[in-house]
Amino acid sequence: MQFTSLIFVLFFSVFFAMYWWVLGKNLKAQNIFLLLASYIFYAYWDWRFLTLLIGSSAIIYFLGLKIAEKGPKTKLWVNLGLIFSMGTLLYFKYFNFFIESFTDLFGIKNDLTLKIILPLGISFYTFRMISYLIDIKNNKLKAETDALAFFNYISFFPSMTSGPIDKGGLLLPQLKKERVFTLENGSDAARQILFGAFKKLVVSNTIAPITQNIFANYEHLSGSTVAFGAILFLFQMYADFSGYSDMAIGFAKLLGFKTTKNFAFPLFAQNIADYWRKWHISLTSWLTEYVFTPLVIAFRDYDKKGLLLAVFLNFVIIGFWHGANWTFICYGALQGLYYIPLVVNNQINKKKKLSKNFPTFKELGNIFYTMTLVCFALILFVAPGLKEAFGMYGKIFSLSLFSIPQFIKIKILALIAIVVLIDWINKDQEHGLDIKRLNPLVRRGMYVFLIFLIMYYGVFSNGSFIYEQF
C-alpha cells in the first residue's frame, strides 16, 4: 500500500475521519484503532509476515521488562534480545549472501540458497527494537509497561516501510498522552505531504526511466552519458527518499505525532561529513550512537588512526545495511575513505552556516566537490554487481567522457531546478515547503503551482519507493 496509491488515500481518509471525529476523545480507543490500522497496512503487502511482526514485538516487549529488573540475568536478556533481532534480520536479508560468498570463496557447490522473501520494513523496525533494548540497559529509557503503546511504536504505519527510524524515547511518550488536532499542524503536515508527493511523483518518477535505461545499457553508451546518469540518480534518489520521508512525517503529524527529521537539505552539503549529517538522519544518528561512538571509545588509544578505523567500519555497516551485495559494502567503504582528509585535518565535526540569500563561490565549489564524490559512489549503489560497477567506471574514465551526453531533457532539468530552488529558499526551515512565514498569496500560488505540476507531469504508474527494498 504505497503512499501515492489510490488505495492508501482511501485507507488514510477513512482512518483519519474515524481517528479524530469518532475516537478523538478516547486515547485508548485511538491507540487500538491505530494498531489495527498499522497491521492492516502491513498485511496488505503480505499477511503472512504479520505474525513475524507481532511475534517480534511480543518478544522484545517481554525482554524489555526483564532487562529493566536489573537482576543478575540482565546481560543475558540483552544478549538474547540482540541475537533474536539481529538473527531475524540476518536470516531474511543476508542468509543467501553469506552462503553464496562462502561457497564462491572456497569453490564449493552451492545447494543451500533459499527463496527468501524480505519482510517489508524489517531493517527499520529491527533497529527500533535494538535501540529500545540498549536504551533500557543504559538507563536512557524505562521499559514500557503499556503493551498497546509498545506494539504501536514498533508497527507505527507512517514510518513502517522506509522510516524514519524513531527511537522509543521520542515516540512512546506521545502514544501515552492525549493528542490534539490543530489547524496549524494540519496545514503544515499538508504542505510537507504536498512537497513530498511532488518530489516523488513528478521528479523521481520522471527521472527513473532515464536512469534505468542508462544503467541497463551502459556498455553501449558514452562515459559522459553514464556520468550524467549518476548525477540524475542522485536527484532521483533524493526526490524519492526525501519525498517519502516528507509524506511519512506529514501523515504522522496529521495524527498528532512528531517523528524524527530525516533530511536537512543534503544537496547543499559542504563536505562529505556534512552530507551524512543531512542525509537519512535517523539512520546515521542511530549508527552514530550505537555503533560509531562505542567504536571510537574502543579505539581511543590509537588517536586519529582509531577514529579513521571507527569511521570506516561504521560506513561499511551503513553500506551493508542497504543490502546483501558486495556493491553496497564497497559503497560504504568508499564513503569511509572519503573521510580520511577530514579526519587528518580535524574537520570532521566542523559545521558552517550557508549564506542567507545566494551561495558564495566557495560554497558552490564545496557543493560541487561533495556532490561529485556522492555521484561517483552512487555507481556502486545502483550497479547490480561489481562487474557492472567497474564497467561503468571504465566508461566514465574513457575519452568518451568528453562527448555530449544523451538523454538531456529541458523538462528534467527544470524539475530538478524547482526542487533545488525551493530547498535553497527554505534551507533554514524544518522542511522544504515550510513557508508559513511567506505572504498568503505567495503560499497559495506555490500550492497551486505544485498541484498543477503533479496533475500534469506526475507519473502515477510507479508507486514503489527505492528504500522499501532495504
C-alpha positions as CSV (number, residue, x, y, z in Angstrom):
1,M,0.0,0.0,0.0
2,Q,2.0,2.9,-1.3
3,F,1.6,6.5,0.0
4,T,0.9,7.6,-3.6
5,S,-1.7,4.9,-4.4
6,L,-5.4,5.5,-4.5
7,I,-6.0,2.6,-2.1
8,F,-3.8,4.4,0.5
9,V,-5.6,7.7,0.0
10,L,-8.9,6.0,0.7
11,F,-7.5,4.0,3.6
12,F,-6.0,7.1,5.3
13,S,-9.1,9.2,4.6
14,V,-11.4,6.7,6.4
15,F,-8.8,6.1,9.1
16,F,-8.3,9.9,9.7
17,A,-12.0,10.6,10.0
18,M,-12.5,7.7,12.5
19,Y,-9.4,8.5,14.4
20,W,-10.3,12.2,15.1
21,W,-14.0,12.6,14.7
22,V,-15.2,9.3,16.2
23,L,-12.4,8.3,18.7
24,G,-10.8,11.7,19.2
25,K,-11.7,11.9,23.0
26,N,-10.7,8.3,23.8
27,L,-6.9,7.8,23.9
28,K,-7.1,4.0,24.4
29,A,-9.6,3.6,21.6
30,Q,-7.4,5.7,19.3
31,N,-4.4,3.6,20.1
32,I,-6.3,0.3,19.5
33,F,-7.5,1.7,16.2
34,L,-4.0,2.9,15.3
35,L,-2.5,-0.5,15.9
36,L,-5.3,-2.2,13.9
37,A,-4.7,0.2,11.0
38,S,-0.9,-0.5,11.2
39,Y,-1.5,-4.2,11.0
40,I,-3.9,-3.8,8.1
41,F,-1.4,-1.6,6.3
42,Y,1.3,-4.2,6.8
43,A,-0.9,-7.2,6.0
44,Y,-1.9,-5.6,2.7
45,W,1.7,-6.2,1.5
46,D,1.9,-9.8,2.8
47,W,-0.3,-11.0,5.6
48,R,2.0,-14.0,6.3
49,F,4.7,-11.7,7.8
50,L,2.2,-10.1,10.2
51,T,2.9,-13.0,12.6
52,L,6.6,-12.2,12.5
53,L,6.0,-8.5,13.3
54,I,3.6,-9.3,16.1
55,G,5.7,-12.1,17.5
56,S,8.9,-10.0,17.4
57,S,7.1,-7.1,19.2
58,A,5.9,-9.5,21.9
59,I,9.4,-11.0,22.5
60,I,11.1,-7.5,22.6
61,Y,8.3,-6.2,25.0
62,F,8.9,-9.2,27.4
63,L,12.7,-8.8,27.2
64,G,12.5,-5.1,27.9
65,L,10.6,-5.8,31.1
66,K,13.2,-8.4,32.1
67,I,16.1,-6.0,31.4
68,A,14.5,-3.3,33.5
69,E,14.6,-5.6,36.5
70,K,18.4,-5.0,36.6
71,G,19.0,-8.5,38.0
72,P,21.9,-10.9,37.6
73,K,20.5,-12.1,34.2
74,T,20.3,-8.6,32.7
75,K,23.2,-9.2,30.4
76,L,21.6,-12.5,29.3
77,W,18.3,-10.8,28.5
78,V,20.0,-8.1,26.5
79,N,22.1,-10.6,24.5
80,L,19.0,-12.7,23.8
81,G,17.2,-9.6,22.5
82,L,20.1,-8.6,20.3
83,I,20.7,-12.1,19.0
84,F,17.0,-12.5,18.2
85,S,16.6,-9.1,16.5
86,M,19.8,-9.3,14.5
87,G,19.4,-13.0,13.8
88,T,16.0,-12.4,12.3
89,L,17.4,-9.6,10.1
90,L,20.4,-11.6,9.1
91,Y,18.4,-14.6,8.1
92,F,15.8,-12.8,6.0
93,K,18.1,-10.2,4.4
94,Y,21.6,-11.8,4.4
95,F,21.4,-15.6,4.6
96,N,21.8,-16.2,0.9
97,F,24.6,-13.6,0.6
98,F,26.7,-15.3,3.3
99,I,26.1,-18.8,1.8
100,E,26.9,-17.6,-1.7
101,S,30.0,-15.7,-0.6
102,F,31.3,-18.6,1.4
103,T,30.8,-21.2,-1.4
104,D,32.3,-18.9,-4.0
105,L,35.3,-18.3,-1.8
106,F,36.1,-22.0,-1.4
107,G,34.7,-23.2,-4.7
108,I,32.0,-25.3,-3.1
109,K,28.9,-26.4,-5.0
110,N,26.0,-24.4,-3.6
111,D,22.7,-26.2,-2.9
112,L,21.8,-24.1,0.2
113,T,20.4,-20.9,-1.5
114,L,16.8,-20.4,-0.4
115,K,14.0,-18.4,-1.9
116,I,13.6,-16.0,1.0
117,I,11.2,-13.1,0.8
118,L,12.4,-10.0,2.5
119,P,9.7,-8.8,5.0
120,L,8.6,-5.2,4.5
121,G,10.3,-2.7,6.7
122,I,12.4,-5.3,8.6
123,S,15.6,-3.2,8.6
124,F,13.7,-0.3,10.1
125,Y,11.6,-1.9,12.8
126,T,14.6,-4.1,13.8
127,F,16.7,-1.0,14.5
128,R,13.8,0.3,16.7
129,M,13.8,-2.9,18.7
130,I,17.6,-2.9,19.2
131,S,17.7,0.8,20.3
132,Y,14.8,0.1,22.7
133,L,16.7,-2.7,24.5
134,I,20.0,-0.9,24.6
135,D,18.4,2.3,25.9
136,I,16.8,0.4,28.7
137,K,20.1,-1.3,29.6
138,N,21.9,2.1,29.6
139,N,19.1,3.7,31.7
140,K,18.2,6.1,28.9
141,L,14.7,4.7,28.7
142,K,12.3,3.0,31.1
143,A,10.8,-0.3,30.0
144,E,7.4,0.2,28.5
145,T,4.6,-1.4,30.6
146,D,1.8,-0.3,28.3
147,A,1.8,-3.1,25.7
148,L,-0.6,-1.2,23.4
149,A,1.8,1.7,23.3
150,F,4.8,-0.5,22.7
151,F,3.2,-2.6,19.9
152,N,2.2,0.7,18.2
153,Y,5.7,2.0,18.5
154,I,7.1,-1.0,16.6
155,S,4.5,-1.1,13.9
156,F,3.6,2.6,13.5
157,F,2.4,2.6,9.9
158,P,3.5,6.1,8.6
159,S,7.2,5.1,9.2
160,M,6.9,1.4,8.8
161,T,8.1,0.8,5.2
162,S,11.0,3.3,4.9
163,G,11.5,5.0,8.2
164,P,12.3,7.4,9.8
165,I,13.8,5.2,12.5
166,D,12.2,6.7,15.6
167,K,13.7,6.0,19.0
168,G,11.4,4.9,21.8
169,G,12.2,8.0,23.8
170,L,10.6,10.1,21.1
171,L,7.5,8.1,20.1
172,L,6.5,6.1,23.2
173,P,5.6,9.2,25.4
174,Q,3.4,10.6,22.5
175,L,1.5,7.3,22.4
176,K,0.5,7.7,26.0
177,K,-0.7,11.2,26.1
178,E,-3.8,12.9,24.6
179,R,-3.3,14.1,21.1
180,V,-5.0,17.2,19.8
181,F,-5.5,18.1,16.2
182,T,-4.8,21.8,15.4
183,L,-5.3,23.6,12.1
184,E,-1.7,24.9,12.2
185,N,-0.2,21.4,12.5
186,G,-2.7,20.1,9.9
187,S,-1.7,22.8,7.4
188,D,2.0,22.2,8.0
189,A,1.5,18.5,7.5
190,A,-0.4,19.0,4.3
191,R,2.4,21.3,2.9
192,Q,5.0,18.7,3.7
193,I,2.9,15.9,2.1
194,L,2.3,18.0,-1.0
195,F,6.0,18.7,-1.5
196,G,6.9,15.1,-0.8
197,A,4.3,14.0,-3.4
198,F,5.7,16.4,-5.9
199,K,9.3,15.1,-5.4
200,K,8.2,11.5,-5.7
201,L,5.5,11.6,-8.4
202,V,6.9,14.3,-10.6
203,V,10.7,14.5,-10.1
204,S,11.8,11.0,-9.1
205,N,9.3,9.1,-11.3
206,T,10.1,11.2,-14.3
207,I,13.9,10.6,-13.9
208,A,13.6,6.9,-13.1
209,P,13.0,5.5,-16.7
210,I,16.0,7.5,-17.9
211,T,18.5,6.3,-15.3
212,Q,17.2,2.7,-15.6
213,N,17.8,2.9,-19.4
214,I,21.3,4.3,-18.9
215,F,22.5,1.8,-16.3
216,A,20.9,-1.2,-18.1
217,N,22.7,-0.2,-21.4
218,Y,25.9,1.4,-20.1
219,E,28.1,-0.8,-22.3
220,H,26.6,0.9,-25.4
221,L,26.7,4.5,-24.1
222,S,29.4,7.1,-23.7
223,G,31.2,7.9,-20.5
224,S,29.5,11.3,-20.3
225,T,26.1,9.6,-20.5
226,V,26.9,7.2,-17.7
227,A,28.2,10.1,-15.6
228,F,25.1,12.1,-16.4
229,G,23.1,9.0,-15.3
230,A,24.9,9.1,-11.9
231,I,24.0,12.8,-11.5
232,L,20.4,12.1,-12.4
233,F,20.3,9.2,-10.0
234,L,21.4,11.5,-7.2
235,F,18.4,13.7,-7.8
236,Q,16.1,10.7,-8.3
237,M,17.1,9.1,-5.1
238,Y,16.9,12.3,-3.1
239,A,13.5,13.2,-4.5
240,D,12.3,9.6,-3.9
241,F,13.6,9.1,-0.4
242,S,13.1,12.7,1.0
243,G,9.7,12.7,-0.7
244,Y,8.7,9.6,1.1
245,S,10.1,10.9,4.4
246,D,8.2,14.2,3.9
247,M,5.0,12.2,3.4
248,A,5.6,9.9,6.3
249,I,6.4,12.7,8.6
250,G,3.4,14.6,7.3
251,F,1.0,11.7,7.8
252,A,2.3,11.2,11.3
253,K,1.8,14.9,12.0
254,L,-1.8,14.6,10.8
255,L,-2.3,12.0,13.6
256,G,-0.7,14.2,16.2
257,F,2.8,12.8,16.3
258,K,6.2,14.4,15.9
259,T,8.7,12.0,14.3
260,T,12.4,12.1,13.5
261,K,13.6,14.6,10.9
262,N,15.2,12.5,8.1
263,F,16.7,15.1,5.7
264,A,18.2,18.6,6.2
265,F,18.8,19.7,2.6
266,P,21.9,17.5,1.9
267,L,22.2,18.8,-1.7
268,F,24.0,21.9,-0.2
269,A,26.4,19.9,2.0
270,Q,29.9,21.5,2.2
271,N,31.8,18.2,2.6
272,I,31.1,14.5,2.9
273,A,30.7,14.6,6.7
274,D,28.2,17.5,6.3
275,Y,26.3,15.4,3.7
276,W,25.9,12.4,6.0
277,R,24.7,14.7,8.8
278,K,21.9,15.8,6.5
279,W,21.1,12.6,4.6
280,H,19.0,9.8,6.2
281,I,19.5,11.5,9.5
282,S,17.6,8.8,11.5
283,L,19.9,6.1,10.3
284,T,23.2,8.0,10.6
285,S,22.3,9.2,14.1
286,W,21.3,5.7,15.1
287,L,24.6,4.3,13.9
288,T,26.5,7.2,15.5
289,E,25.0,6.4,18.9
290,Y,25.0,2.6,18.9
291,V,27.9,1.7,16.6
292,F,30.3,4.6,15.9
293,T,30.6,6.0,19.4
294,P,31.3,2.6,21.0
295,L,33.9,2.0,18.3
296,V,35.6,5.4,19.0
297,I,35.7,4.5,22.7
298,A,37.2,1.1,21.9
299,F,39.9,2.6,19.6
300,R,40.5,5.8,21.6
301,D,44.2,4.7,22.4
302,Y,45.0,4.9,18.6
303,D,44.3,8.6,18.1
304,K,43.4,9.5,14.5
305,K,44.1,6.0,13.3
306,G,41.5,4.7,15.7
307,L,39.0,7.4,14.6
308,L,39.6,6.6,11.0
309,L,39.0,2.9,11.7
310,A,35.8,3.7,13.6
311,V,34.6,5.8,10.7
312,F,35.5,3.2,8.1
313,L,33.8,0.3,10.0
314,N,30.7,2.5,10.6
315,F,30.3,3.2,6.9
316,V,30.9,-0.4,5.9
317,I,27.9,-1.2,8.2
318,I,25.9,1.6,6.6
319,G,26.7,0.1,3.2
320,F,25.8,-3.4,4.2
321,W,22.6,-2.2,5.9
322,H,21.4,-1.2,2.4
323,G,21.5,-4.7,1.0
324,A,23.2,-8.1,0.7
325,N,25.6,-7.3,-2.1
326,W,29.3,-6.6,-2.3
327,T,28.5,-3.4,-4.2
328,F,26.8,-1.9,-1.0
329,I,29.8,-3.0,1.1
330,C,32.2,-1.2,-1.3
331,Y,29.8,1.8,-1.4
332,G,30.1,2.1,2.4
333,A,33.8,1.5,2.4
334,L,34.3,4.3,-0.2
335,Q,32.3,6.7,1.9
336,G,34.6,5.8,4.8
337,L,37.7,6.5,2.7
338,Y,36.2,9.9,1.8
339,Y,36.6,10.9,5.4
340,I,40.4,10.5,5.5
341,P,41.2,14.1,4.7
342,L,38.6,15.4,7.1
343,V,39.9,13.3,10.0
344,V,43.5,14.1,9.2
345,N,42.8,17.9,9.1
346,N,40.4,17.8,12.1
347,Q,37.4,18.9,10.0
348,I,35.1,16.0,10.6
349,N,32.9,18.0,13.1
350,K,33.2,21.5,11.6
351,K,29.8,22.9,10.7
352,K,29.3,26.0,8.5
353,K,26.1,28.0,8.1
354,L,25.3,28.7,4.5
355,S,24.8,32.2,3.1
356,K,21.3,33.5,3.6
357,N,20.4,34.6,0.0
358,F,22.9,33.5,-2.6
359,P,25.7,30.9,-2.2
360,T,29.3,32.2,-2.4
361,F,31.7,30.9,-4.9
362,K,33.4,28.9,-2.2
363,E,30.1,27.4,-1.1
364,L,29.3,26.5,-4.7
365,G,32.8,24.9,-5.1
366,N,32.3,22.9,-1.9
367,I,28.8,21.7,-3.1
368,F,30.2,20.7,-6.5
369,Y,33.1,18.8,-5.0
370,T,30.9,17.0,-2.4
371,M,28.2,16.1,-4.9
372,T,30.9,14.8,-7.3
373,L,32.1,12.4,-4.6
374,V,28.5,11.3,-3.9
375,C,27.7,10.7,-7.5
376,F,30.9,8.7,-8.0
377,A,29.9,6.4,-5.1
378,L,26.4,6.0,-6.4
379,I,27.7,3.9,-9.3
380,L,28.3,1.2,-6.7
381,F,24.9,1.8,-5.1
382,V,23.0,1.3,-8.4
383,A,25.1,-1.4,-10.1
384,P,23.7,-5.0,-9.7
385,G,27.2,-6.3,-9.2
386,L,30.9,-5.3,-9.0
387,K,31.5,-6.3,-12.6
388,E,28.9,-3.9,-13.8
389,A,30.1,-1.2,-11.4
390,F,33.7,-1.4,-12.7
391,G,32.3,-1.5,-16.3
392,M,30.5,1.8,-15.6
393,Y,33.7,3.3,-14.0
394,G,35.6,2.2,-17.0
395,K,33.2,4.1,-19.3
396,I,33.4,7.2,-17.1
397,F,37.3,7.2,-17.2
398,S,37.4,6.8,-21.0
399,L,37.8,9.6,-23.6
400,S,34.0,9.4,-24.3
401,L,33.6,11.3,-21.0
402,F,34.2,14.4,-23.0
403,S,31.4,13.8,-25.5
404,I,27.9,15.3,-25.2
405,P,25.7,13.1,-23.0
406,Q,22.5,11.7,-24.3
407,F,19.0,11.9,-22.6
408,I,19.4,15.6,-21.6
409,K,15.9,17.0,-21.5
410,I,14.9,20.5,-20.6
411,K,11.9,19.3,-18.6
412,I,14.0,17.1,-16.4
413,L,16.5,19.9,-15.7
414,A,13.6,22.3,-15.0
415,L,12.0,19.9,-12.5
416,I,15.4,19.4,-10.7
417,A,15.9,23.2,-10.6
418,I,12.5,23.7,-8.9
419,V,13.4,21.2,-6.1
420,V,16.8,22.8,-5.7
421,L,15.4,26.4,-5.6
422,I,12.6,25.5,-3.1
423,D,15.1,23.7,-0.9
424,W,17.5,26.6,-1.0
425,I,14.9,29.2,-0.1
426,N,13.8,27.1,2.8
427,K,17.1,25.6,3.9
428,D,16.8,27.1,7.4
429,Q,13.3,25.8,7.9
430,E,12.0,22.5,9.2
431,H,11.2,21.1,5.7
432,G,11.2,22.2,2.0
433,L,7.7,23.7,2.0
434,D,7.8,25.2,5.4
435,I,6.6,28.6,4.1
436,K,4.1,29.8,6.7
437,R,6.2,32.9,7.1
438,L,5.5,34.0,3.5
439,N,2.7,36.1,2.2
440,P,-0.6,34.1,2.0
441,L,-1.0,35.0,-1.7
442,V,2.5,33.7,-2.4
443,R,1.9,30.5,-0.4
444,R,-1.4,29.7,-2.3
445,G,0.3,30.4,-5.6
446,M,3.0,27.9,-4.8
447,Y,0.4,25.3,-3.7
448,V,-1.5,25.7,-6.9
449,F,1.7,25.5,-8.9
450,L,2.9,22.2,-7.3
451,I,-0.6,20.7,-7.6
452,F,-0.7,21.6,-11.3
453,L,2.7,20.0,-11.8
454,I,1.6,16.8,-10.0
455,M,-1.6,16.6,-12.0
456,Y,0.1,17.4,-15.4
457,Y,3.5,15.8,-15.1
458,G,3.0,13.3,-12.3
459,V,3.9,9.6,-13.1
460,F,1.4,7.6,-11.1
461,S,2.3,4.2,-12.5
462,N,5.5,3.8,-10.4
463,G,4.4,3.8,-6.8
464,S,7.3,1.9,-5.3
465,F,10.0,3.7,-3.3
466,I,13.7,3.0,-3.6
467,Y,14.3,2.5,0.1
468,E,11.5,-0.1,0.5
469,Q,13.9,-2.7,-0.7
470,F,16.2,-2.1,2.2
